[in-house]
Amino acid sequence: MAEFLNGWQRTEYCAEPNSEQVGKEVLLMGWASTWRNLGALIFIGLRDRTGIMQLVFDSGTLSAEKFEHAESIRSEYVLAVKGILQERSKDMVNPEMKTGKFEVIVSDFKILSTSQTPPIYIKDDLDAAEQMRLKYRYLDLRRPVMQNIFALRHKIAMIAREYFSNNGFLEIETPMLTKSTPEGARDYLVPSRIHKGEFYALPQSPQLFKQLLMLSGFDRYIQLARCFRDEDLRADRQPEFTQIDLEMSFVDENEIISLNEGFIKKLFKDTLDIDVKLPLQRITFKEAMERYGSDKPDTRFSLELKDVSDIVADCGFGVFTGAIGSGGSVRAIKVEGGVSAFSRKAIDELVEFVKTYGAKGLAWMSLKPEGLQCAFAKFLSQEQIDGIIARMEAQTDDLLLFVADKDDTVFAALGALRIEIAKKLNLIDENVYHILWVTDFPLLEWDDEQERFSAMHHPFTSPKDEDLQYLESDPGRVRAKAYDIVINGYEAGGGSIRIHSQELQEKMFSALGFTTEQAWAQFGFLLEAFKYGTPPHGGIAYGLDRLVMLIAKTNNIRDVIAFPKVQTAACLMTKAPSTVDKKQLDELGIAVVADKEE
């Protein structure tokens, strides 16, 4: 039967006792983890979020009733324990444990709660299916590795608050219930009971409100903001997430980047004791795509793309000439030692891999010791073959892989292929961090489905000054005052200088296909505010979850969110989303239309 504390108070956490307390009484509380009964002695590992302390129940010092009570303890029982801290004998010291040189000789204890046998083991090297872990998330979170991740998450949040507070930022909350906007991902909608038939939206970001705070005179704003996006999930995305959200007035891109480099330096020093060298590397969007096939390049390894279109433009190979003739390109990556590393079967698997990214196929050229092996070599002159080898700086035993298509497809396919090859050949050092800025993004991108331009970041991003002249005549040519910070191939944060002119904002909406009436209907409150003195301003938002994921060295964002959703945006633990009572729907004026299949 569960006992009560009845005045017992914990003196410290399990991993806190030290040599100065040897011989003194401690009172610890936590969960029973390891358990061994040796007859006259019982050893139990008591676990809390700081670590594990070994408890010794001795039949020679405890009453028979108390010792018998101790024999009933099992894994995950919740205990309160009084005892004397002592050092273990030298042959019993466990150097793998923070408390491995200590143990507590128990003089009294309480069983505060019993436990059934858990459906998953509470240990770090757990091989349970992720669905089982998420169903019993409260048990999964007891594992030391998970406790450490969330201690790290807390530390990162505190570092951000401290750093930006010391640099003059004020933490200000923005609304959770706001207005739905048509740009960006799908909104999560919240029906209004009072205004039947009308809806709030949960914020995809605090973007408009933080801009309005700049108009309000709060020239440096920060918020650890909860955000919501109803979009398809991936390993590094969730429907609800947290941003370290910033905005500043009277600044340009360089000032924002410089201030944030200071934050990155402090973050890595305080969490991983890594000295980040400043300034960070900057590359343009155009350079990132042409060298790495991605606007969030992983630069821990080479395998860079090279354009060979000019060399093969007039060759007889239709795959190449057709792509170039249609405005596309032919690009390649060099795999050093790839001839030895990849069999023909393995190359065929790479061919199928690039097809998942829209490529029609993958051409290849093997520089074998006995000579060139290449299925399309008969269409090339010796001069063209030599030109390709020289451009790629290829040597004997290198494998050259080519994709020919429109540029977007070439970049997507080869960008993904270089990462796939790096993983297969173990070219990535997981213990290093490459951090860089990607700048000068296109302001707009063409949406084939809607047959109009859409904002690459959001509609409030300012064009570069020198490109303003093209906003109406050639919108696709305009670059943005936008910048992303990329860590090991992940976009860790992104921001921009914002538009602060009503006239320019209206032109931007026009470039996106909005009529003046539509723009004012959706964003009138912002355009109205622009009439009353708007300072130049800009900002950035970091994905807190993604930062924690990178620093904790896990590749699954669900590991760093206490109660995450799965890829269907469902919570396996609470069974959300779920149906609600008809009475609730009636109050909201909502009728649910049944699925046709149902």
C-alpha positions in Angstrom: 0.0 0.0 0.0 1.3 3.5 -0.9 2.7 5.5 2.0 2.7 9.3 2.4 5.6 11.6 3.0 4.4 12.7 6.5 7.0 15.5 6.8 9.9 13.7 5.0 11.7 16.3 2.8 14.3 15.4 0.2 17.8 16.7 1.1 19.3 16.4 -2.4 18.9 14.7 -5.7 20.3 11.2 -6.3 23.5 12.3 -8.1 24.3 15.3 -5.9 25.9 13.8 -2.7 29.7 14.2 -2.7 32.8 13.3 -0.6 32.1 16.0 2.0 28.8 14.3 2.9 30.3 10.8 3.6 29.1 9.7 7.0 26.2 12.0 7.0 22.5 11.3 6.6 20.8 12.0 3.3 17.1 11.7 2.3 16.6 10.8 -1.3 13.5 10.2 -3.4 13.1 8.6 -6.8 12.3 5.4 -8.8 13.8 1.9 -8.2 15.7 1.0 -11.3 18.2 -1.9 -10.9 17.4 -4.5 -8.2 19.4 -7.3 -6.7 18.6 -9.5 -3.7 21.6 -11.3 -2.3 19.8 -12.8 0.7 21.1 -10.7 3.6 21.7 -7.7 1.4 19.4 -6.0 -1.2 21.0 -3.5 -3.7 18.6 -1.1 -5.4 19.6 1.7 -7.8 17.5 4.8 -7.0 17.0 7.0 -10.0 15.8 10.6 -10.5 16.5 13.1 -13.2 20.1 13.7 -12.1 21.3 10.1 -12.0 21.3 6.9 -10.0 22.4 6.3 -6.4 23.0 2.7 -5.1 21.0 1.9 -2.0 22.0 -0.9 0.4 19.3 -2.6 2.5 21.2 -4.7 5.2 19.2 -7.3 7.1 21.8 -6.8 9.9 20.8 -3.1 10.5 17.1 -3.0 9.4 14.4 -4.6 11.5 13.0 -7.9 10.1 9.8 -6.2 9.3 11.5 -3.4 7.4 13.8 -5.8 5.5 10.8 -8.0 4.5 9.1 -4.8 3.3 12.3 -4.0 1.2 12.1 -7.4 -0.4 8.7 -6.4 -1.9 10.3 -3.5 -3.9 10.3 -3.9 -7.6 11.4 -1.9 -10.7 9.7 1.6 -10.9 8.4 1.6 -7.4 8.6 5.2 -6.0 10.7 5.4 -2.9 11.7 7.9 -0.2 14.9 6.7 1.5 16.9 7.8 4.6 20.4 6.6 5.1 24.1 7.3 5.6 26.2 8.1 2.6 29.4 6.1 2.4 32.1 5.3 -0.1 32.1 2.0 -1.8 34.9 -0.4 -1.5 37.5 0.1 -4.2 36.6 -3.1 -6.0 33.0 -2.1 -6.1 33.5 1.4 -7.6 31.6 1.9 -10.9 33.5 4.5 -13.0 30.7 4.6 -15.5 28.3 6.2 -13.0 28.5 9.8 -11.8 27.8 8.4 -8.3 29.8 5.2 -8.8 32.0 5.7 -5.8 29.2 6.2 -3.3 26.3 4.2 -1.8 23.6 4.9 0.8 23.2 2.4 3.7 19.5 2.6 4.3 18.2 3.2 7.8 14.5 3.8 6.9 12.4 4.1 3.8 8.8 4.6 2.5 7.2 3.0 -0.6 5.4 6.0 -1.9 3.9 4.2 -5.0 4.0 0.7 -6.5 4.3 -0.1 -10.2 3.1 -2.8 -12.5 5.8 -4.2 -14.8 6.4 -1.4 -17.4 5.5 -2.2 -21.0 9.0 -0.8 -22.0 12.3 -1.0 -20.3 13.5 2.2 -18.6 17.0 2.1 -20.0 19.0 4.1 -22.6 19.8 1.3 -25.1 16.1 0.7 -25.6 15.1 -1.3 -28.8 11.4 -0.8 -28.4 9.4 0.4 -31.4 8.9 4.1 -31.5 5.1 3.7 -31.5 5.4 1.9 -28.2 7.7 4.5 -26.8 5.2 7.3 -27.8 2.2 5.4 -26.4 3.9 5.2 -23.0 5.8 8.5 -23.4 5.7 9.2 -19.6 7.8 6.0 -19.2 10.0 6.7 -22.1 10.8 10.1 -20.7 12.1 8.5 -17.5 15.1 7.1 -19.4 18.3 9.0 -18.5 19.1 9.8 -22.1 15.7 11.5 -22.4 16.1 13.4 -19.1 19.5 14.7 -20.3 18.0 15.9 -23.6 15.3 17.9 -21.8 17.9 19.3 -19.4 19.8 20.4 -22.5 16.7 21.9 -24.0 16.1 23.9 -20.9 19.7 25.1 -21.0 19.5 26.2 -24.6 16.3 28.2 -23.9 18.0 29.9 -20.9 21.1 30.7 -22.9 18.9 32.4 -25.5 16.9 34.4 -23.0 20.1 35.5 -21.2 22.0 36.4 -24.3 19.3 38.4 -25.9 18.2 40.0 -22.7 21.8 41.2 -22.2 21.6 42.7 -25.7 18.5 44.8 -24.9 15.7 42.5 -26.0 12.3 42.4 -24.2 10.3 39.2 -24.1 6.8 39.9 -25.2 4.0 37.4 -25.8 1.9 37.5 -29.0 -1.6 36.1 -29.5 -2.4 32.4 -30.0 -5.8 33.1 -31.5 -5.3 35.2 -34.6 -6.4 35.7 -38.2 -6.1 33.1 -40.9 -3.9 34.2 -43.8 -3.8 32.5 -47.3 0.0 32.4 -47.7 2.3 29.7 -46.4 1.3 26.3 -44.9 -2.2 25.4 -44.0 -3.6 26.9 -40.8 -5.0 25.1 -37.8 -8.4 26.7 -37.4 -10.3 27.3 -34.1 -14.1 27.9 -34.4 -15.6 30.8 -32.5 -18.6 30.1 -30.3 -19.6 33.7 -30.1 -19.1 34.6 -33.7 -20.6 31.5 -35.3 -19.3 30.6 -38.7 -16.0 32.5 -38.1 -12.7 31.1 -37.1 -9.4 32.0 -35.5 -6.2 30.5 -36.7 -3.4 29.2 -34.5 -0.2 31.2 -35.5 2.2 29.7 -38.0 4.6 32.3 -36.6 4.3 35.6 -34.7 5.5 37.4 -37.9 2.9 40.1 -38.2 2.6 40.8 -34.5 6.4 41.1 -34.1 6.4 43.6 -37.0 3.7 45.6 -35.3 5.7 45.6 -32.1 8.5 47.3 -34.1 5.9 49.9 -35.1 5.0 50.2 -31.4 8.5 51.2 -30.4 9.7 48.0 -28.9 12.9 48.0 -31.0 14.2 44.6 -29.7 11.7 41.8 -29.2 12.2 38.1 -28.3 9.8 35.3 -27.6 10.0 31.5 -27.3 6.9 31.2 -29.4 4.7 28.2 -30.0 3.8 27.8 -33.6 1.4 25.6 -35.6 1.4 24.4 -39.2 -1.0 21.9 -40.7 1.5 20.3 -43.1 2.8 16.9 -44.0 5.4 15.7 -41.4 9.0 14.6 -41.7 11.6 13.4 -39.2 12.6 17.0 -38.5 9.1 18.5 -38.5 6.1 18.6 -36.1 2.6 20.2 -36.4 3.4 22.3 -33.3 6.8 23.5 -32.5 8.8 26.3 -30.7 10.7 29.2 -32.2 13.3 31.4 -30.7 11.7 34.4 -32.3 13.5 37.8 -32.7 12.8 41.2 -34.3 14.9 44.4 -34.3 14.4 47.9 -35.5 16.9 50.3 -37.3 19.2 47.5 -38.5 20.4 46.0 -41.7 21.2 42.4 -42.6 24.8 42.6 -41.4 23.8 43.9 -37.9 21.3 41.1 -37.4 23.8 38.4 -38.7 26.6 39.8 -36.4 24.4 39.8 -33.3 23.2 36.3 -34.0 26.7 34.9 -34.6 27.4 36.0 -31.0 24.5 33.9 -29.9 25.6 30.9 -31.9 29.1 31.2 -30.4 27.8 31.3 -26.9 25.4 28.5 -27.5 28.0 26.0 -28.7 30.5 27.1 -26.1 28.1 26.7 -23.2 26.5 23.4 -24.4 29.3 21.5 -26.1 32.4 23.5 -25.2 33.0 24.1 -28.9 34.7 27.4 -29.9 32.9 28.6 -33.0 35.1 30.8 -35.2 33.6 34.1 -36.3 32.6 35.4 -38.7 30.7 32.4 -40.0 31.0 31.5 -43.7 28.4 33.1 -46.0 27.4 31.8 -49.4 24.6 33.0 -51.7 21.6 30.9 -52.5 22.8 30.6 -56.1 26.2 29.3 -55.0 24.7 26.9 -52.5 22.4 25.4 -55.2 25.2 25.1 -57.8 27.8 23.6 -55.5 25.6 21.4 -53.3 22.2 21.2 -54.9 20.5 22.5 -51.7 19.8 25.8 -50.0 20.7 24.1 -46.7 24.0 22.4 -47.7 25.8 19.9 -45.5 29.4 21.1 -46.0 31.1 18.5 -43.7 32.1 16.6 -46.9 32.8 17.6 -50.5 31.1 15.7 -53.3 30.3 19.1 -54.9 28.2 19.4 -58.1 30.0 20.6 -61.3 28.2 21.9 -64.3 29.4 20.2 -67.6 26.7 21.5 -69.8 29.1 23.6 -71.9 31.3 20.6 -72.5 28.5 18.3 -73.7 26.2 20.8 -75.3 26.7 19.6 -78.9 27.5 15.9 -78.1 25.4 13.2 -79.7 23.8 11.9 -76.4 20.2 12.9 -76.6 19.6 12.8 -72.8 22.2 15.5 -72.4 21.4 17.7 -75.4 17.7 17.4 -74.8 18.0 18.7 -71.2 20.2 21.6 -72.3 18.0 22.4 -75.2 15.0 22.7 -72.9 16.8 25.2 -70.7 18.1 22.7 -68.2 21.6 21.5 -67.5 23.9 18.5 -67.1 25.7 18.3 -63.8 27.8 15.7 -62.0 29.5 14.7 -58.8 32.8 12.9 -58.4 33.0 9.9 -55.9 36.6 9.4 -55.1 37.4 5.7 -55.1 33.8 5.1 -56.2 34.8 2.4 -58.7 36.0 0.2 -55.9 33.3 1.3 -53.5 30.2 0.7 -55.7 29.3 -2.5 -57.6 27.2 -2.4 -60.7 24.2 -3.4 -58.5 25.0 -0.6 -56.1 25.1 1.9 -59.0 21.7 0.6 -60.2 20.3 1.3 -56.7 21.6 4.9 -57.0 19.8 5.2 -60.3 16.5 4.2 -58.6 17.3 6.6 -55.7 17.6 9.7 -57.9 14.3 8.8 -59.6 12.5 9.4 -56.3 13.6 13.1 -56.7 12.2 13.5 -60.2 15.2 12.6 -62.3 14.6 10.3 -65.2 17.9 8.4 -64.6 21.5 8.6 -63.7 24.4 8.4 -66.2 27.7 7.3 -64.9 31.4 7.1 -65.9 33.9 4.8 -64.3 37.6 5.5 -64.5 38.8 2.0 -64.0 42.6 1.1 -64.0 42.1 -0.8 -67.2 40.3 2.1 -68.9 37.1 4.1 -69.1 33.8 2.4 -68.7 30.9 4.5 -69.8 27.7 3.6 -71.6 27.4 7.0 -73.4 31.1 7.4 -74.3 30.3 6.5 -77.9 28.4 9.8 -78.2 31.3 11.9 -77.0 34.5 13.0 -78.7 37.8 12.3 -76.9 38.1 16.0 -76.4 34.7 16.0 -74.6 35.7 13.0 -72.4 38.9 14.7 -71.5 37.1 17.9 -70.8 34.7 16.2 -68.4 37.5 14.4 -66.6 39.5 17.7 -66.3 36.4 19.7 -65.1 35.7 17.0 -62.5 39.4 16.7 -61.5 38.9 12.9 -61.7 41.5 10.3 -61.2 41.7 6.5 -61.7 39.2 4.7 -59.5 36.8 7.7 -59.4 33.2 7.3 -60.3 31.4 10.2 -62.0 27.6 10.5 -61.7 25.5 12.7 -64.0 22.0 14.0 -64.0 20.5 15.9 -66.9 17.2 17.7 -66.6 15.7 21.1 -65.7 17.8 22.8 -63.0 15.4 22.3 -60.1 15.3 18.5 -60.8 19.1 18.3 -61.2 19.7 20.1 -58.0 17.2 18.1 -56.0 18.5 14.7 -57.3 22.2 15.4 -57.0 21.8 17.3 -53.8 20.1 14.2 -52.2 22.5 11.8 -54.0 25.6 13.4 -52.5 24.2 13.0 -49.0 23.2 9.4 -49.7 26.7 8.6 -50.9 28.3 10.3 -48.0 26.2 8.2 -45.6 27.1 5.0 -47.5 30.8 5.7 -47.5 30.9 7.1 -43.9 32.2 10.5 -45.1 30.3 12.4 -42.4 32.1 13.2 -39.1 29.2 13.3 -36.7 31.4 15.0 -34.1 32.0 18.2 -36.1 29.7 21.1 -36.8 29.7 23.2 -40.0 27.7 26.4 -39.6 27.2 28.9 -42.3 24.8 31.6 -43.6 22.9 31.2 -46.9 22.0 34.7 -48.3 20.4 36.4 -51.3 17.5 34.0 -51.7 15.0 34.6 -54.6 12.2 36.8 -53.3 9.6 34.8 -55.2 9.2 31.4 -56.8 6.8 30.3 -59.5 4.0 28.0 -58.4 3.0 25.8 -61.5 -0.2 24.6 -59.8 -1.6 28.0 -59.0 0.1 29.6 -62.0 1.4 32.6 -60.0 4.4 33.6 -57.9 4.5 32.8 -54.2 6.8 34.1 -51.6 9.9 31.9 -51.0 9.9 33.0 -47.3 6.9 35.2 -46.7 5.2 38.2 -48.3 6.7 40.7 -45.8 10.4 40.1 -46.9 12.1 43.1 -48.5 13.6 42.9 -51.9 17.3 43.8 -52.3 17.6 47.5 -53.1 19.3 47.0 -56.5 16.5 44.6 -57.6 13.5 46.7 -56.7 13.4 47.9 -60.4 12.4 44.4 -61.5 9.6 43.7 -59.0 6.8 44.5 -61.5 8.6 43.8 -64.8 10.5 40.6 -63.9 9.6 39.4 -60.4 11.5 36.1 -60.7 14.7 38.0 -61.0 14.3 39.8 -57.7 16.5 38.7 -54.7 15.5 39.0 -51.1 17.2 40.5 -48.1 16.9 37.1 -46.6 19.3 34.8 -44.7 19.2 31.3 -43.3 21.6 29.8 -40.8 22.5 26.2 -41.7 24.0 23.7 -39.3 25.2 20.3 -40.8 22.6 20.4 -43.6 19.7 21.6 -41.5 18.1 25.0 -41.6 18.4 26.0 -38.0 16.9 29.4 -38.4 15.9 31.9 -41.0 15.0 35.6 -41.3 15.0 38.7 -43.4 14.8 42.4 -43.5 11.1 43.3 -43.7 9.2 45.7 -46.0 8.4 48.9 -44.0 6.7 50.9 -46.7 3.0 50.6 -47.4 3.5 51.3 -51.1 6.2 48.6 -51.5 4.1 46.1 -49.5 1.2 46.7 -51.8 3.5 46.1 -54.8 4.6 42.9 -53.2 1.0 41.7 -52.8 0.4 42.6 -56.4 3.4 40.5 -57.5 1.8 37.6 -55.6 -1.4 37.9 -57.5 -3.5 39.8 -54.9 -5.8 42.6 -55.9 -5.7 45.7 -53.8 -9.1 44.7 -52.3 -7.8 41.2 -51.4 -4.6 42.6 -49.9 -6.5 45.0 -47.6 -9.1 42.4 -46.7 -6.4 40.0 -45.5 -3.7 42.4 -44.2 -5.4 45.7 -43.9 -4.4 46.0 -40.2 -0.7 45.9 -41.2 -1.1 48.2 -44.2 -3.0 50.6 -42.0 -0.3 50.5 -39.4 2.3 51.4 -42.0 0.7 54.8 -42.3 1.9 55.8 -38.9 5.7 55.8 -39.0 7.4 52.4 -39.6 11.0 51.9 -38.7 13.2 49.8 -40.9 13.2 46.4 -39.2 14.1 42.7 -39.6 14.6 39.6 -37.6 15.2 35.9 -37.5 13.5 32.8 -35.9 15.4 29.7 -34.8 13.6 26.3 -34.6 14.3 25.5 -30.9 13.4 21.9 -31.4 15.8 21.6 -34.3 18.6 23.3 -32.5 18.2 20.9 -29.6 18.1 18.0 -32.0 21.4 19.1 -33.6 23.2 19.7 -30.3 21.9 16.5 -28.8 23.0 14.6 -31.9 19.8 12.9 -32.6 18.2 12.7 -36.0 14.6 12.6 -34.9 12.9 15.7 -33.7 10.4 13.7 -31.7 13.3 12.8 -29.3 13.5 16.5 -28.2 9.8 17.3 -27.8 8.2 16.0 -24.6 4.9 14.9 -26.1 5.3 14.8 -29.9 2.9 13.8 -32.7 3.6 11.0 -35.2 3.5 11.5 -39.0 -0.3 11.5 -39.1 -0.2 14.4 -36.6 -1.8 12.1 -34.0 -0.8 11.7 -30.4 -0.5 8.0 -29.6 -0.7 8.6 -25.9 -3.8 10.7 -25.6 -5.4 9.5 -28.9 -5.8 13.1 -30.1 -7.3 14.2 -32.4 -10.7 12.7 -31.4 -14.4 13.2 -31.8 -16.2 15.6 -29.6 -19.8 15.7 -28.2 -22.5 16.8 -30.5 -23.4 19.4 -27.8 -20.0 21.1 -28.3 -20.4 21.1 -32.0 -23.9 22.6 -31.8 -22.6 25.4 -29.6 -20.1 26.2 -32.3 -22.6 25.9 -35.1 -20.6 23.1 -36.7 -21.9 20.1 -38.5 -19.5 17.3 -39.3 -19.7 15.8 -42.8 -19.0 12.1 -42.7 -16.4 10.7 -45.0 -17.9 9.0 -48.0 -16.2 5.7 -47.3 -17.6 5.8 -43.8 
